[in-house]
Amino acid sequence: MTSTIKLLSILTLITILHSCNKAKDETVPLPNWSAAQNYYLEQINTSIAYLDSLKAEGIHGQKSKHYFTLARAAFKKTEPYASYLNPEVGHRANGPALPVYKEDNGKILNPVGFQKIEESVYDKATSTDEFNAEVYVTTGMLHVLKKGIAKRELNAQRFFIATHQQLFRIVSLGISGFDTPVSHLGINESKISLEALHTVYKYTIQPIVKAKDANLDSQFQDHITKAITYIENNTDFNTFDRFTFTRDFMNPITRNWVEIRKTSNIWEPITTTPFNFDAPTFFEDNTFNLNYFTPTTNRNPTEKQIALGKKLFLDPKLSANGNMACVTCHIPSKGYADGMALNLDNQGKPLQRNTPTLINSTFQKSFFWDGRANSLLDQISMVFKNNKEFNTNVHEFSDAILKDSTYNKLFEDAYGSIPKSNKTVIKAISSYISTLNGLNSKFDQNIRGEKNTYTEEEKQGYNLFMGKALCATCHFMPLTNGTVPPFFTETEREVIGVPETNKNQKLDDDLGFYWRFKEDIHLGMFKTPTIRNIALTAPYMHNGVFNTLEEVMEFYNQGGGGGLGFDLAHQTLPFDHLNLSEKEVKSIIAFMKTLTDNSANNAYE
């Protein structure tokens, strides 16, 4: 009897505790997704209305800049969700004011979108008819984005990914001038983006976070308020301290955002995006999802496959005449470049172009200077087939490398058998190269706040790189290559007018990307490379024409090839001189030298 009573008491206690927990769970409110979705819809309607007012005002109207500014401000509020749902149209609406070549039909589309309208409104160099057409097309794109917002319901996954993308836009694009290269409204628009995030946060997950961790909720809102206040007190584009803003104001927000996602517990990150959503800032060594950038046939390599790839990377027997290996041109001590303007082919003659670094090369969507390969696997395959390099057949396998008996076991352990073609060899080398990633330089450690060893000169160099010098509008932070954030679906190519020699007297005759479509807009167009580890990878440019960073900076300071007087109808770099002082140039170079990362060399040791 006593045992029965005890059992009933225990069951009753369990029932009471379960009921209490259930009641507690039921007190946690649900996100008001519809309120946030309506907010995004309201803002895109507002942007459209201001574009209508801009068109009515005309390009020469007294309020044309006013309406343009308001239209952009409303767009920035809706941009996270609108561009998440339709990345192509979102990027076109707020992308560079450059013609777009459509590879599917060969048509060249005129520049449109907010950045083209900005040029027209501020420079007044566009006819009324052209201006009206620009506004008309841009308004049409916003209507397309509006339909997406109206039809597709906001949910946790869409909200967290869209917000992550927008936070990245602020750090990489907004404060660099990429969004607004003429008006420099991007600094204030970063404040607008944060205000919009604060609004939709309150609509959606703030009640959940507050119920589960009131301190985290308070911290997050406080950090947003402080970031907004900092911008309000520092609005000048040229003097805005991007280093301090990122380290002391944006990084706390992104750290909070990671914790908010975990605390709310309403969405688990997916692995098909470029981001590692657990990385606390955008400057971590694990910020990016490596698998997103890797062909599906070669993801998640084993340690044995990587070790095999490393051994093959060093082996000259992969080439037909046995005198060229991957390491011939990609030397670890030289940042996996080679220190030569042009390396030599398998016959001892100069190759066509300078050897780029392999560090962080996996974070691209285009390979080789002229963009002729779409993946790392394709790039390595082309080296094998090139009669000036390895000159071997991808579909055959040379028994020459098996003279090293250790290969038999390495192949067996890594892939289960001796390969029948070089495809397996290429996969192994690609797996090794994919480990050559470095995002832990002096710069990274300081921007994350782990160290406080940055000099004032280095800090000023970063601010110039991100601002007045316009470097980061092509070399996007933090990767500093041309892979365009926040979607990372394309790697940009640019026409900058590199000279034939460092005397800057004649345009180099290398046609670059022109090989593919034979279109004039691609003449002299080359992929934008990373500048990480740039202190190790001289000489510079596709032809190795500049031996020093001082020569590189002088070229850009004069406005590229167009600024030097070369005939470049389609230069994508502004022709204008940057008017950087000698001190400013030295500061930028000092910053670039802090991007040297020794961690990538550990993969070689």
C-alpha positions as CSV (number, residue, x, y, z in Angstrom):
1,M,0.0,0.0,0.0
2,T,2.8,2.3,1.0
3,S,4.7,1.6,-2.3
4,T,1.5,2.3,-4.3
5,I,1.1,5.6,-2.6
6,K,4.7,6.5,-3.3
7,L,4.4,5.6,-6.9
8,L,1.2,7.7,-7.3
9,S,3.0,10.6,-5.6
10,I,5.9,10.3,-8.0
11,L,3.6,10.1,-11.1
12,T,1.6,13.1,-9.8
13,L,4.8,15.1,-9.3
14,I,6.0,14.2,-12.9
15,T,2.6,15.3,-14.3
16,I,2.8,18.6,-12.4
17,L,6.3,19.3,-13.6
18,H,5.4,18.4,-17.2
19,S,2.4,20.6,-17.0
20,C,4.5,23.5,-15.7
21,N,7.1,23.0,-18.4
22,K,4.3,22.9,-21.0
23,A,2.7,26.0,-19.6
24,K,6.2,27.7,-19.6
25,D,6.7,26.7,-23.3
26,E,3.3,28.0,-24.2
27,T,4.2,31.4,-22.7
28,V,6.9,31.9,-25.3
29,P,5.3,33.9,-28.1
30,L,5.5,33.0,-31.7
31,P,7.2,35.3,-34.3
32,N,4.9,37.7,-36.1
33,W,6.2,36.9,-39.6
34,S,3.3,38.6,-41.3
35,A,4.0,41.9,-39.6
36,A,7.7,41.8,-40.8
37,Q,6.6,40.8,-44.3
38,N,4.2,43.6,-44.5
39,Y,7.0,46.0,-43.4
40,Y,9.2,44.8,-46.2
41,L,6.2,45.2,-48.6
42,E,5.4,48.7,-47.3
43,Q,9.0,49.8,-47.8
44,I,9.3,48.6,-51.4
45,N,6.0,50.4,-52.2
46,T,7.6,53.5,-50.7
47,S,10.7,53.1,-52.8
48,I,8.6,52.8,-55.9
49,A,6.6,55.8,-55.0
50,Y,9.7,57.9,-54.6
51,L,11.1,56.7,-57.9
52,D,7.8,57.9,-59.4
53,S,8.3,61.3,-57.8
54,L,11.9,61.4,-59.0
55,K,10.8,60.8,-62.6
56,A,8.2,63.5,-62.3
57,E,10.8,65.9,-60.8
58,G,13.2,65.1,-63.7
59,I,16.9,64.9,-63.8
60,H,17.4,68.6,-63.4
61,G,14.8,69.2,-60.7
62,Q,15.7,70.8,-57.4
63,K,14.4,67.8,-55.5
64,S,15.9,65.1,-57.7
65,K,18.6,64.2,-55.3
66,H,16.1,64.3,-52.4
67,Y,13.7,61.8,-54.0
68,F,16.6,59.6,-55.1
69,T,17.9,59.5,-51.5
70,L,14.5,58.6,-50.1
71,A,14.0,55.9,-52.8
72,R,17.3,54.3,-51.9
73,A,16.6,54.6,-48.2
74,A,13.3,52.7,-48.5
75,F,15.0,50.1,-50.7
76,K,17.7,49.4,-48.2
77,K,14.9,48.6,-45.6
78,T,13.3,46.0,-47.9
79,E,16.6,44.8,-49.5
80,P,17.2,41.9,-47.1
81,Y,14.1,40.0,-48.0
82,A,13.6,41.3,-51.6
83,S,17.1,40.4,-52.7
84,Y,17.1,37.1,-50.8
85,L,14.1,36.0,-52.7
86,N,15.4,37.2,-56.1
87,P,19.2,37.6,-55.9
88,E,19.6,38.3,-59.6
89,V,17.1,41.1,-59.8
90,G,18.1,42.5,-56.4
91,H,21.7,42.7,-57.4
92,R,20.8,44.3,-60.8
93,A,18.6,46.9,-59.0
94,N,21.5,47.8,-56.7
95,G,24.6,46.7,-58.7
96,P,27.4,48.4,-60.5
97,A,26.4,50.9,-63.3
98,L,28.0,48.8,-66.0
99,P,26.7,47.1,-69.1
100,V,25.7,43.4,-68.6
101,Y,26.6,40.8,-71.2
102,K,23.9,38.0,-71.4
103,E,25.8,34.8,-72.2
104,D,22.6,33.0,-73.1
105,N,21.7,35.3,-76.1
106,G,24.8,37.5,-76.6
107,K,22.9,40.7,-75.9
108,I,24.5,43.6,-74.1
109,L,22.2,45.3,-71.6
110,N,22.6,48.9,-70.8
111,P,23.4,49.9,-67.2
112,V,20.3,50.3,-65.1
113,G,19.4,50.3,-61.4
114,F,20.0,52.7,-58.5
115,Q,23.7,53.2,-59.2
116,K,23.1,54.2,-62.8
117,I,20.3,56.6,-61.7
118,E,22.8,58.0,-59.1
119,E,25.3,58.8,-61.9
120,S,22.6,60.6,-63.8
121,V,21.2,62.6,-60.9
122,Y,24.6,63.7,-59.6
123,D,26.6,64.1,-62.8
124,K,23.8,65.5,-65.0
125,A,25.4,63.9,-68.0
126,T,22.4,61.9,-69.1
127,S,19.7,63.0,-71.5
128,T,16.1,63.3,-70.2
129,D,15.0,60.3,-72.3
130,E,17.8,58.1,-71.1
131,F,17.1,59.1,-67.5
132,N,13.4,58.4,-67.8
133,A,14.3,55.0,-69.3
134,E,16.6,54.2,-66.3
135,V,14.0,55.1,-63.8
136,Y,11.3,53.1,-65.7
137,V,13.4,49.9,-65.8
138,T,14.5,50.2,-62.2
139,T,10.9,50.7,-61.1
140,G,10.0,47.6,-63.1
141,M,12.7,45.6,-61.3
142,L,11.2,46.8,-57.9
143,H,7.8,45.7,-59.0
144,V,9.3,42.2,-59.7
145,L,10.8,42.2,-56.3
146,K,7.5,43.3,-54.8
147,K,5.7,40.3,-56.3
148,G,8.2,38.0,-54.7
149,I,7.7,39.6,-51.2
150,A,3.9,39.4,-51.6
151,K,3.8,35.8,-52.7
152,R,6.4,34.1,-50.6
153,E,5.7,34.0,-46.9
154,L,8.5,35.0,-44.5
155,N,9.7,32.3,-42.2
156,A,12.6,31.5,-39.9
157,Q,15.0,30.2,-42.6
158,R,14.3,33.1,-44.9
159,F,14.6,35.6,-42.1
160,F,17.9,34.4,-40.7
161,I,19.6,34.0,-44.1
162,A,18.3,37.4,-45.4
163,T,19.5,39.1,-42.2
164,H,22.9,37.5,-42.3
165,Q,23.3,38.6,-45.9
166,Q,22.3,42.2,-45.0
167,L,24.8,42.3,-42.1
168,F,27.5,41.2,-44.5
169,R,26.4,43.9,-47.0
170,I,27.0,46.6,-44.3
171,V,30.5,45.4,-43.5
172,S,31.6,44.7,-47.1
173,L,29.6,46.9,-49.4
174,G,27.7,49.6,-47.6
175,I,30.6,51.3,-45.8
176,S,33.0,50.8,-48.7
177,G,31.1,53.0,-51.2
178,F,30.2,50.0,-53.5
179,D,26.5,50.7,-53.2
180,T,26.7,54.5,-53.7
181,P,30.0,55.3,-55.5
182,V,29.0,58.9,-56.4
183,S,26.8,60.2,-53.6
184,H,28.5,58.2,-50.8
185,L,25.1,57.7,-49.1
186,G,26.3,54.2,-48.1
187,I,27.5,55.3,-44.6
188,N,24.1,56.6,-43.7
189,E,22.3,53.8,-45.4
190,S,24.2,51.4,-43.1
191,K,22.4,53.1,-40.3
192,I,19.1,52.7,-42.1
193,S,19.8,48.9,-42.6
194,L,20.4,48.6,-38.9
195,E,17.3,50.5,-38.0
196,A,15.3,48.2,-40.3
197,L,16.8,45.1,-38.6
198,H,15.8,46.5,-35.2
199,T,12.3,47.0,-36.4
200,V,11.8,43.5,-37.9
201,Y,13.6,41.9,-34.9
202,K,10.9,43.4,-32.6
203,Y,8.2,42.1,-34.9
204,T,9.5,38.6,-35.1
205,I,11.9,36.9,-32.7
206,Q,12.5,39.6,-30.0
207,P,9.7,38.3,-27.8
208,I,11.2,34.8,-28.0
209,V,14.7,36.0,-27.2
210,K,13.5,38.2,-24.3
211,A,11.6,35.3,-22.8
212,K,14.6,33.0,-23.0
213,D,17.5,35.4,-22.4
214,A,16.5,38.9,-21.5
215,N,20.2,39.9,-21.1
216,L,21.0,38.8,-24.7
217,D,18.0,40.8,-26.0
218,S,19.1,43.9,-24.1
219,Q,22.7,43.5,-25.3
220,F,21.6,43.2,-29.0
221,Q,19.4,46.2,-28.9
222,D,22.0,48.2,-27.1
223,H,24.7,47.3,-29.6
224,I,22.4,48.3,-32.5
225,T,21.7,51.6,-30.8
226,K,25.4,52.3,-30.3
227,A,26.2,51.4,-33.9
228,I,23.5,53.8,-35.2
229,T,24.7,56.6,-32.8
230,Y,28.3,56.1,-34.0
231,I,27.3,56.5,-37.6
232,E,25.2,59.6,-36.8
233,N,28.2,61.2,-35.2
234,N,30.6,60.2,-38.1
235,T,28.9,60.7,-41.4
236,D,31.8,61.9,-43.6
237,F,32.7,59.2,-46.2
238,N,36.4,60.0,-46.3
239,T,37.0,60.3,-42.6
240,F,34.6,57.5,-41.4
241,D,36.6,55.1,-39.2
242,R,35.6,51.7,-40.8
243,F,38.1,49.8,-38.7
244,T,36.7,51.0,-35.4
245,F,33.1,50.7,-36.6
246,T,33.5,47.1,-37.7
247,R,35.6,46.0,-34.7
248,D,33.7,47.8,-31.9
249,F,30.2,48.1,-33.2
250,M,29.4,45.6,-36.0
251,N,31.2,42.6,-34.6
252,P,29.3,42.8,-31.3
253,I,26.0,42.8,-33.3
254,T,27.0,39.8,-35.4
255,R,28.2,37.9,-32.3
256,N,24.8,38.6,-30.7
257,W,23.0,37.5,-33.8
258,V,24.6,34.1,-33.7
259,E,23.5,33.7,-30.1
260,I,20.1,35.0,-30.9
261,R,19.6,32.3,-33.6
262,K,20.8,29.6,-31.2
263,T,18.7,30.9,-28.3
264,S,15.5,31.3,-30.3
265,N,15.9,27.7,-31.5
266,I,13.5,28.0,-34.4
267,W,15.9,27.4,-37.3
268,E,19.0,25.2,-37.8
269,P,21.5,26.5,-40.4
270,I,21.5,24.8,-43.8
271,T,24.8,23.8,-45.5
272,T,24.0,25.0,-49.1
273,T,24.9,28.7,-48.5
274,P,28.4,30.4,-48.6
275,F,28.3,31.1,-44.8
276,N,29.1,29.3,-41.7
277,F,26.3,30.7,-39.6
278,D,28.1,29.8,-36.3
279,A,31.1,32.1,-37.1
280,P,30.7,35.0,-34.6
281,T,32.0,37.6,-37.1
282,F,32.7,37.9,-40.8
283,F,36.5,37.8,-40.2
284,E,36.9,34.3,-38.7
285,D,39.0,31.5,-40.2
286,N,35.8,29.6,-40.6
287,T,33.5,32.4,-41.8
288,F,32.8,30.6,-45.1
289,N,31.3,27.2,-45.9
290,L,34.0,25.5,-47.9
291,N,31.5,23.0,-49.4
292,Y,29.5,25.8,-51.1
293,F,32.6,26.7,-53.1
294,T,33.6,23.0,-53.9
295,P,32.3,20.9,-56.7
296,T,29.8,18.3,-55.4
297,T,32.0,15.5,-56.7
298,N,34.9,16.5,-54.4
299,R,33.4,17.7,-51.1
300,N,34.4,16.6,-47.6
301,P,37.7,14.9,-48.6
302,T,39.3,12.6,-46.0
303,E,42.7,13.3,-44.4
304,K,44.2,10.5,-46.5
305,Q,42.9,12.0,-49.7
306,I,44.4,15.4,-48.7
307,A,47.7,13.8,-47.8
308,L,47.8,12.0,-51.1
309,G,47.0,15.3,-52.9
310,K,49.9,17.0,-51.1
311,K,52.4,14.4,-52.2
312,L,51.1,14.6,-55.8
313,F,51.3,18.4,-55.6
314,L,55.1,18.1,-55.2
315,D,55.7,15.3,-57.8
316,P,57.2,16.3,-61.2
317,K,56.4,12.8,-62.6
318,L,52.8,14.1,-63.2
319,S,54.1,16.0,-66.2
320,A,54.9,14.2,-69.5
321,N,58.6,15.1,-69.5
322,G,59.0,14.8,-65.7
323,N,60.3,18.4,-65.1
324,M,57.2,20.3,-63.9
325,A,55.1,19.8,-60.7
326,C,52.4,22.0,-59.2
327,V,55.0,23.3,-56.7
328,T,57.1,24.5,-59.7
329,C,54.9,27.5,-60.0
330,H,53.2,27.6,-56.6
331,I,55.9,27.8,-54.0
332,P,54.7,27.9,-50.4
333,S,57.4,30.3,-49.2
334,K,56.2,32.8,-51.9
335,G,52.5,32.6,-50.9
336,Y,52.0,29.7,-53.4
337,A,53.0,32.0,-56.3
338,D,56.5,31.9,-57.7
339,G,58.1,35.3,-57.5
340,M,58.5,35.6,-61.3
341,A,56.8,37.9,-63.7
342,L,56.3,34.9,-66.0
343,N,57.3,31.3,-65.0
344,L,58.8,28.9,-67.6
345,D,56.9,26.2,-69.5
346,N,58.0,22.6,-69.9
347,Q,60.4,23.7,-72.6
348,G,62.0,26.5,-70.7
349,K,60.1,29.3,-72.4
350,P,58.0,32.0,-70.6
351,L,54.4,31.2,-70.0
352,Q,51.7,33.7,-71.0
353,R,50.7,35.0,-67.6
354,N,51.8,35.6,-64.0
355,T,51.3,32.8,-61.5
356,P,48.5,33.7,-59.0
357,T,48.5,32.5,-55.4
358,L,46.7,29.3,-54.4
359,I,45.8,30.6,-50.9
360,N,42.1,31.0,-50.6
361,S,41.8,30.1,-54.3
362,T,38.9,27.8,-53.5
363,F,36.7,30.8,-52.6
364,Q,36.1,31.7,-56.3
365,K,33.6,31.0,-59.0
366,S,36.1,31.7,-61.8
367,F,39.7,30.4,-62.3
368,F,42.7,31.5,-64.4
369,W,43.3,35.2,-65.1
370,D,40.9,35.0,-68.1
371,G,38.2,33.1,-66.3
372,R,38.3,30.1,-68.6
373,A,37.7,27.5,-65.8
374,N,34.6,27.4,-63.5
375,S,36.0,25.2,-60.7
376,L,39.3,24.2,-59.1
377,L,38.9,20.7,-60.7
378,D,38.5,22.3,-64.2
379,Q,41.5,24.5,-63.5
380,I,43.8,21.6,-62.6
381,S,42.5,19.5,-65.5
382,M,43.5,22.3,-67.9
383,V,47.0,22.3,-66.5
384,F,47.3,18.6,-67.1
385,K,46.1,19.0,-70.7
386,N,48.1,22.1,-71.5
387,N,51.0,21.1,-73.9
388,K,53.1,23.9,-72.3
389,E,52.6,22.6,-68.8
390,F,51.9,18.9,-67.8
391,N,50.9,17.8,-71.3
392,T,49.2,14.6,-70.1
393,N,45.9,13.1,-70.8
394,V,43.3,13.5,-68.1
395,H,41.6,10.2,-69.0
396,E,44.7,8.1,-68.8
397,F,46.9,7.3,-65.8
398,S,50.7,7.3,-66.0
399,D,52.4,4.4,-64.3
400,A,55.5,6.6,-63.9
401,I,54.3,7.9,-60.5
402,L,53.9,4.3,-59.2
403,K,57.6,3.8,-59.3
404,D,57.3,5.4,-55.9
405,S,55.9,2.3,-54.2
406,T,54.3,4.4,-51.4
407,Y,51.7,5.6,-53.9
408,N,50.1,2.1,-54.2
409,K,49.1,2.2,-50.5
410,L,48.2,5.9,-50.5
411,F,45.8,5.4,-53.4
412,E,44.3,2.2,-51.9
413,D,43.8,3.9,-48.6
414,A,42.4,7.2,-50.0
415,Y,40.2,5.9,-52.9
416,G,40.1,2.1,-52.5
417,S,42.1,1.3,-55.6
418,I,44.8,2.4,-58.1
419,P,43.2,4.9,-60.4
420,K,42.6,4.3,-64.1
421,S,42.7,7.9,-65.0
422,N,44.2,11.2,-63.8
423,K,40.8,12.3,-62.7
424,T,41.4,10.8,-59.3
425,V,44.8,12.5,-59.2
426,I,43.2,15.8,-60.0
427,K,40.6,15.3,-57.3
428,A,43.3,14.5,-54.7
429,I,45.3,17.7,-55.7
430,S,42.1,19.8,-55.5
431,S,41.4,18.4,-52.0
432,Y,44.9,19.5,-50.9
433,I,44.6,22.9,-52.5
434,S,41.2,23.4,-50.8
435,T,43.1,23.3,-47.4
436,L,45.3,26.2,-48.4
437,N,43.1,28.8,-46.8
438,G,44.2,31.6,-44.6
439,L,41.9,34.1,-42.8
440,N,43.9,34.5,-39.6
441,S,46.4,37.3,-40.4
442,K,47.4,40.2,-38.3
443,F,44.5,42.1,-39.8
444,D,42.0,39.4,-38.9
445,Q,43.2,39.0,-35.3
446,N,43.0,42.8,-34.8
447,I,39.6,43.4,-36.5
448,R,38.2,40.6,-34.3
449,G,39.6,42.3,-31.3
450,E,41.8,39.4,-30.2
451,K,44.9,41.5,-30.4
452,N,45.6,45.2,-30.2
453,T,48.8,45.4,-32.3
454,Y,47.5,47.5,-35.2
455,T,49.4,50.7,-35.8
456,E,47.7,54.0,-36.6
457,E,49.2,53.7,-40.1
458,E,47.8,50.2,-40.7
459,K,44.4,51.3,-39.4
460,Q,44.4,54.4,-41.6
461,G,45.4,52.2,-44.6
462,Y,42.4,49.9,-44.0
463,N,40.1,52.9,-43.8
464,L,41.5,54.3,-47.1
465,F,41.3,50.8,-48.7
466,M,37.6,50.7,-47.8
467,G,36.9,54.3,-48.6
468,K,38.7,57.0,-50.5
469,A,41.0,54.7,-52.5
470,L,38.0,52.6,-53.7
471,C,40.0,49.3,-53.4
472,A,37.2,47.4,-51.6
473,T,34.7,48.1,-54.3
474,C,36.4,45.4,-56.4
475,H,38.5,43.5,-53.8
476,F,35.6,42.7,-51.5
477,M,36.3,42.3,-47.8
478,P,37.1,40.0,-46.1
479,L,38.3,37.7,-48.9
480,T,39.7,40.7,-50.9
481,N,39.0,38.9,-54.2
482,G,36.3,39.6,-56.7
483,T,33.8,37.0,-55.6
484,V,30.7,39.2,-55.0
485,P,29.0,39.2,-51.6
486,P,26.6,38.4,-50.2
487,F,25.6,35.7,-52.7
488,F,29.1,34.6,-53.9
489,T,27.7,33.2,-57.1
490,E,30.1,35.1,-59.4
491,T,33.7,36.3,-59.5
492,E,34.0,39.7,-61.1
493,R,36.3,40.5,-64.0
494,E,37.5,44.0,-64.7
495,V,39.0,46.1,-67.4
496,I,41.7,48.3,-65.8
497,G,44.2,49.0,-68.6
498,V,47.3,47.3,-67.3
499,P,50.4,48.6,-69.2
500,E,52.9,46.5,-71.2
501,T,55.8,47.6,-69.0
502,N,56.2,49.5,-65.7
503,K,57.0,52.6,-67.7
504,N,53.2,53.0,-68.2
505,Q,53.6,54.1,-71.8
506,K,51.8,51.4,-73.8
507,L,48.7,49.2,-73.1
508,D,49.4,45.5,-72.7
509,D,48.1,43.5,-75.8
510,D,46.8,40.5,-73.8
511,L,43.1,40.3,-74.7
512,G,42.0,38.5,-71.5
513,F,38.4,37.3,-71.3
514,Y,37.8,38.5,-74.9
515,W,38.7,34.9,-76.0
516,R,35.3,33.6,-75.1
517,F,32.7,35.8,-76.8
518,K,34.8,38.2,-78.9
519,E,32.9,41.2,-77.5
520,D,34.6,44.5,-77.3
521,I,33.5,45.1,-73.7
522,H,35.7,42.1,-72.7
523,L,38.9,43.4,-74.3
524,G,41.6,43.3,-71.6
525,M,39.3,42.0,-69.0
526,F,40.8,39.9,-66.2
527,K,39.6,38.3,-63.0
528,T,39.9,40.3,-59.8
529,P,42.4,38.4,-57.7
530,T,42.8,38.3,-53.9
531,I,45.2,40.7,-52.3
532,R,45.7,38.5,-49.2
533,N,49.3,37.6,-48.8
534,I,50.2,40.2,-51.4
535,A,53.5,41.0,-49.6
536,L,54.6,37.5,-50.6
537,T,53.4,37.3,-54.2
538,A,55.2,40.0,-56.2
539,P,55.4,40.8,-59.1
540,Y,51.8,41.9,-59.7
541,M,49.1,42.0,-62.4
542,H,48.3,39.3,-65.0
543,N,51.6,40.0,-66.8
544,G,53.8,40.6,-63.7
545,V,54.5,44.1,-64.9
546,F,54.8,45.8,-61.5
547,N,57.6,44.7,-59.2
548,T,56.5,46.6,-56.1
549,L,53.3,47.6,-54.3
550,E,54.4,51.2,-54.8
551,E,54.2,50.8,-58.6
552,V,50.7,49.2,-58.3
553,M,49.4,52.0,-56.1
554,E,50.8,54.6,-58.5
555,F,49.0,52.9,-61.4
556,Y,45.6,53.0,-59.5
557,N,46.3,56.5,-58.2
558,Q,46.5,57.8,-61.7
559,G,43.2,56.2,-62.7
560,G,44.4,53.0,-64.3
561,G,45.0,52.7,-68.0
562,G,42.4,55.4,-68.8
563,G,44.0,57.8,-66.4
564,L,47.3,57.1,-68.2
565,G,45.8,58.1,-71.5
566,F,45.2,54.6,-73.0
567,D,42.2,54.3,-75.3
568,L,39.9,52.2,-73.1
569,A,36.2,52.6,-74.0
570,H,35.1,49.9,-71.6
571,Q,37.4,50.4,-68.6
572,T,35.5,49.4,-65.5
573,L,37.8,51.3,-63.2
574,P,37.0,55.1,-62.8
575,F,39.4,57.1,-65.0
576,D,39.7,59.8,-62.3
577,H,42.9,60.2,-60.3
578,L,42.4,59.1,-56.7
579,N,44.6,62.0,-55.5
580,L,46.1,59.9,-52.7
581,S,49.0,61.5,-51.0
582,E,52.4,59.8,-50.5
583,K,51.5,59.2,-46.8
584,E,48.1,57.7,-47.8
585,V,49.7,55.4,-50.3
586,K,52.2,54.2,-47.6
587,S,49.3,53.6,-45.2
588,I,47.5,51.4,-47.7
589,I,50.6,49.4,-48.4
590,A,51.1,49.0,-44.7
591,F,47.6,47.7,-44.3
592,M,48.0,45.3,-47.2
593,K,51.1,43.8,-45.6
594,T,49.0,42.9,-42.6
595,L,47.1,40.5,-44.8
596,T,50.0,38.0,-44.8
597,D,48.8,34.8,-43.3
598,N,51.2,32.1,-42.2
599,S,48.5,29.6,-41.3
600,A,48.1,28.5,-44.9
601,N,51.8,27.5,-45.0
602,N,51.1,25.0,-42.3
603,A,49.3,22.8,-44.8
604,Y,52.7,22.4,-46.5
605,E,54.8,21.6,-43.4
